[in-house]
Amino acid sequence: MSVTLGHPVPDFTAEATSNTTVKLSDLKDQKVVLFFYPKDNTPGCTSEGQAFRDLYEQFQASDTLIFGVSKDGMKAHENFRAKHDFPFELISDPDEELCKLFDVIKLKKLYGKEYMGIERSTFLIDSNGTLQHEWRKVRIKGHVEDVLQAAQMVDTQAIEAEVAESSSESKNEDE
């Protein structure tokens, strides 16, 4: 089973840095960004993490939590997080449970060798647990800014929907 845009994301529980257990159903009333990356301390993964770090306060202002996800172990995650001052937690997914749920394990090639690995991907889940946006085969430049803009738009769309609903209710009361 894999996630689908516009549908609720199945509840999951995962171990993260800072001795944290992340359970999606406990994160209601906040949006969640999950960014999947291949490996701690590699150039691209470091750049992506730093970009999320640099815009972290803006994500917080938009009630959006950020979690990085890779198959690396907790010790590697703790070191990676500390080395780059990431203010968000990193989820360790050695059994690929989250990776499979989000369908990010893909055939990759490196130096002519083929292997299965994480395809850099990001997902935005709204405060109701519904998958609102997905970015696959991510190129890092400008990506985090796109994710932030989408997170801010989810707020705007929710407010507009509430306003439209309340104005239609008041119209019905007037009739």
VMD Tcl script that draws the C-alpha trace (Angstrom):
set ca {
  {0.00 0.00 0.00}
  {1.31 3.43 -0.94}
  {0.15 6.98 -0.24}
  {-2.05 8.82 -2.74}
  {-2.46 12.56 -3.25}
  {-5.68 13.90 -1.77}
  {-6.14 10.90 0.53}
  {-5.36 10.39 4.22}
  {-1.89 9.05 4.97}
  {-2.08 5.83 6.99}
  {-0.98 6.37 10.57}
  {2.63 5.42 11.21}
  {5.04 5.34 14.12}
  {8.78 5.85 13.63}
  {11.87 6.33 15.77}
  {13.63 9.66 15.45}
  {16.55 11.57 16.89}
  {16.42 13.05 20.41}
  {14.84 9.79 21.63}
  {11.63 10.84 19.90}
  {8.89 8.59 18.62}
  {6.98 10.19 15.76}
  {3.36 9.10 15.40}
  {1.43 10.82 12.61}
  {-1.89 10.74 14.48}
  {-0.26 12.67 17.36}
  {0.63 15.52 14.99}
  {-2.92 16.66 14.22}
  {-3.45 20.40 13.89}
  {-0.02 20.78 12.29}
  {1.21 20.18 8.79}
  {4.03 17.71 8.32}
  {6.84 17.73 5.77}
  {8.66 14.44 5.28}
  {11.76 14.74 3.14}
  {13.35 11.43 2.15}
  {17.03 11.51 1.31}
  {19.57 8.81 0.41}
  {22.31 9.14 3.04}
  {23.57 11.26 5.93}
  {26.62 13.47 5.34}
  {26.63 13.26 1.55}
  {26.85 16.57 -0.34}
  {23.31 16.65 -1.76}
  {21.66 15.42 1.43}
  {23.62 17.93 3.49}
  {22.59 20.80 1.17}
  {18.95 19.78 1.35}
  {19.01 19.51 5.14}
  {20.71 22.90 5.43}
  {18.07 24.47 3.17}
  {15.29 23.13 5.44}
  {17.28 24.35 8.45}
  {17.66 27.83 6.98}
  {13.90 28.20 6.41}
  {12.88 26.36 9.59}
  {11.45 29.43 11.35}
  {9.23 30.18 8.35}
  {7.96 26.60 8.38}
  {7.25 26.94 12.11}
  {5.34 30.18 11.48}
  {3.18 28.16 9.10}
  {2.53 25.43 11.74}
  {4.58 22.96 9.74}
  {6.80 20.28 11.27}
  {9.77 18.97 9.31}
  {11.24 15.47 9.47}
  {14.12 14.10 7.41}
  {13.94 10.37 6.63}
  {16.64 7.95 5.52}
  {17.69 4.37 6.19}
  {20.70 5.48 8.25}
  {20.89 4.39 11.87}
  {20.16 6.59 14.85}
  {23.84 7.22 15.73}
  {24.58 8.47 12.20}
  {21.43 10.63 12.33}
  {22.37 12.15 15.70}
  {25.85 13.01 14.39}
  {24.50 14.44 11.11}
  {21.91 16.51 12.95}
  {24.42 17.89 15.47}
  {27.11 18.62 12.86}
  {24.75 20.81 10.81}
  {22.59 22.24 13.63}
  {19.36 20.83 12.21}
  {16.47 22.06 14.41}
  {14.21 19.25 13.17}
  {14.30 15.53 13.93}
  {15.61 12.83 11.61}
  {13.70 9.56 11.30}
  {15.61 6.31 10.99}
  {13.90 3.84 8.63}
  {16.32 0.87 8.40}
  {13.51 -1.58 7.57}
  {12.20 0.74 4.82}
  {8.65 0.75 6.26}
  {8.12 4.48 5.69}
  {10.10 4.34 2.45}
  {7.73 1.66 1.14}
  {4.62 3.50 2.37}
  {5.73 6.57 0.40}
  {7.09 4.48 -2.50}
  {10.54 6.10 -2.56}
  {12.71 2.99 -2.99}
  {13.73 3.00 -6.65}
  {16.31 1.44 -8.93}
  {19.32 3.76 -9.04}
  {22.61 3.75 -10.91}
  {26.01 4.85 -9.64}
  {29.24 4.34 -11.56}
  {27.50 1.82 -13.81}
  {26.18 -0.27 -10.90}
  {22.47 -0.67 -10.27}
  {21.05 -0.82 -6.76}
  {17.83 -0.10 -4.88}
  {17.90 3.13 -2.88}
  {15.92 6.15 -1.76}
  {14.86 8.52 -4.50}
  {15.01 12.05 -3.06}
  {11.35 12.92 -2.43}
  {9.32 15.27 -0.25}
  {5.73 15.03 0.97}
  {3.42 17.62 2.54}
  {0.67 16.29 4.80}
  {-2.00 18.74 5.95}
  {-3.27 19.12 9.53}
  {-6.01 16.57 8.85}
  {-3.50 13.91 7.81}
  {-4.21 14.19 4.08}
  {-1.38 14.12 1.54}
  {-1.55 17.52 -0.18}
  {1.66 17.65 -2.23}
  {4.45 15.36 -3.32}
  {7.74 16.09 -5.01}
  {9.61 13.17 -6.54}
  {13.04 13.05 -8.20}
  {13.83 16.24 -6.31}
  {16.50 18.65 -7.50}
  {17.65 20.58 -4.45}
  {18.01 24.11 -5.87}
  {14.82 26.03 -5.04}
  {13.05 22.92 -3.77}
  {12.72 23.88 -0.10}
  {11.31 27.28 -1.09}
  {8.66 25.46 -3.18}
  {7.76 23.26 -0.21}
  {7.47 26.29 2.08}
  {5.23 28.08 -0.42}
  {3.01 24.98 -0.69}
  {2.78 24.74 3.11}
  {1.75 28.38 3.29}
  {-0.81 27.85 0.49}
  {-2.41 24.95 2.38}
  {-3.14 27.49 5.14}
  {-4.62 29.94 2.66}
  {-6.77 27.30 0.99}
  {-8.08 26.07 4.35}
  {-8.99 29.62 5.42}
  {-10.67 30.32 2.08}
  {-12.67 27.08 2.37}
  {-13.80 28.01 5.89}
  {-14.82 31.51 4.77}
  {-16.73 30.10 1.79}
  {-18.46 27.54 4.00}
  {-19.46 30.10 6.63}
  {-20.73 32.56 4.00}
  {-22.85 29.84 2.37}
  {-24.20 28.90 5.81}
  {-25.15 32.52 6.50}
  {-26.81 32.72 3.08}
  {-28.88 29.65 3.94}
  {-29.87 31.21 7.26}
  {-31.02 34.35 5.45}
  {-33.28 32.40 3.11}
}
mol new
graphics top color blue
foreach p $ca { graphics top sphere $p radius 0.5 }
foreach p [lrange $ca 0 end-1] q [lrange $ca 1 end] { graphics top cylinder $p $q radius 0.2 }
display resetview
